[in-house]
Amino acid sequence: MGKRYLQDVLETMGACIDSLKFDGGSFTLMPGQAVSELVELCHAHQVEVSTGGFIERVLTQGPQAVDRYVSACKVLDFDTIEVSAGFLSLPTDDWLRLVDKVQSAGLKAKPSVSSA
């Protein structure tokens, strides 16, 4: 969604919206400036912003990629990183460390568990 469309939605329905969730890592395909503008617009309307499920893809690229991802989400001023368990099977201790990493960066971790 573009900035003007989001602005229209927030101006007309913002009082009913508490968060915006990017789907499936869609924000990774956008220029950083565009993502920052959308996040800033949401925050101006007291709407929190979540990455949506994408970290499971980043996890397959190793620990350094996860660190870079969490740092990038912090720089882009996301409020929440969704920690999805829908496509990967990880030990509970690994999920807990991931949640701790997200929280240590000053972001909220939103666990998301789905079943097939």
C-alpha positions in Angstrom: 0.0 0.0 0.0 1.2 3.4 -0.8 1.7 6.3 1.6 -1.3 8.3 0.3 -3.7 5.4 0.5 -2.4 4.6 4.1 -2.8 8.2 5.0 -6.5 8.2 3.8 -7.2 5.0 5.8 -5.6 6.4 8.9 -7.3 9.8 8.6 -10.7 8.1 8.3 -10.4 5.0 10.4 -7.2 5.6 12.5 -9.1 5.5 15.8 -10.0 1.9 15.0 -6.6 0.7 14.0 -4.0 -0.3 16.6 -1.3 -1.9 14.4 -0.2 -2.3 10.8 1.4 -5.6 9.8 3.6 -6.0 6.7 2.9 -9.4 5.2 5.5 -12.0 4.3 8.5 -9.7 4.3 6.9 -7.3 1.8 8.8 -4.4 3.3 12.1 -6.0 2.3 11.2 -5.3 -1.3 10.6 -1.6 -0.7 13.2 1.2 -0.6 14.1 1.9 3.1 12.9 5.5 2.8 9.4 4.3 1.7 9.2 1.9 4.6 10.4 4.6 7.1 7.7 7.0 5.7 5.0 4.4 6.2 6.2 3.6 9.7 6.4 7.3 10.6 2.9 7.9 9.3 1.6 5.1 11.4 3.3 6.3 14.5 1.8 9.8 13.9 -1.6 8.1 14.3 -0.6 6.1 17.3 -0.5 2.9 15.2 2.2 0.3 16.0 4.0 -1.4 13.1 4.9 -5.1 12.8 7.2 -6.9 10.4 4.8 -9.7 10.0 6.2 -13.2 9.4 9.5 -13.2 7.7 12.2 -14.0 10.3 11.9 -17.7 9.6 13.3 -17.0 6.1 16.1 -15.0 7.7 16.9 -17.8 10.1 17.9 -20.1 7.3 20.7 -17.6 6.4 22.5 -17.9 9.7 23.0 -15.9 13.0 24.7 -12.9 11.3 21.7 -12.5 9.0 19.4 -12.6 12.0 21.5 -9.9 13.7 21.4 -7.7 10.6 17.7 -8.2 10.3 16.9 -7.3 13.9 19.2 -4.2 13.6 17.5 -3.1 10.3 14.1 -3.5 11.8 15.2 -1.2 14.7 16.7 1.4 12.3 13.4 1.4 10.4 11.6 2.0 13.7 9.4 -1.1 13.7 7.7 -1.7 17.0 7.3 -5.5 16.7 9.1 -8.4 15.0 6.9 -11.3 14.5 8.6 -14.5 15.5 6.8 -17.1 13.4 7.0 -20.9 13.9 4.9 -21.8 10.9 7.6 -23.1 8.5 10.5 -24.1 10.7 10.8 -26.6 13.5 13.2 -25.2 16.1 13.9 -26.3 19.7 12.1 -24.2 22.3 15.4 -22.8 23.7 16.2 -21.4 20.2 12.8 -19.7 20.0 13.4 -18.2 23.4 16.8 -16.9 22.5 15.3 -15.3 19.4 12.6 -13.6 21.4 15.3 -12.4 23.8 17.4 -11.0 20.9 14.4 -9.1 19.6 13.5 -7.7 23.0 17.2 -6.8 23.8 17.1 -4.7 20.7 14.2 -2.7 22.2 11.5 -4.3 20.0 8.5 -6.4 20.9 8.5 -10.0 19.9 5.2 -11.4 18.7 5.3 -15.2 18.8 3.1 -16.7 16.1 2.4 -20.4 16.0 0.5 -22.0 13.2 -0.3 -25.6 12.4 -0.5 -27.4 9.2 
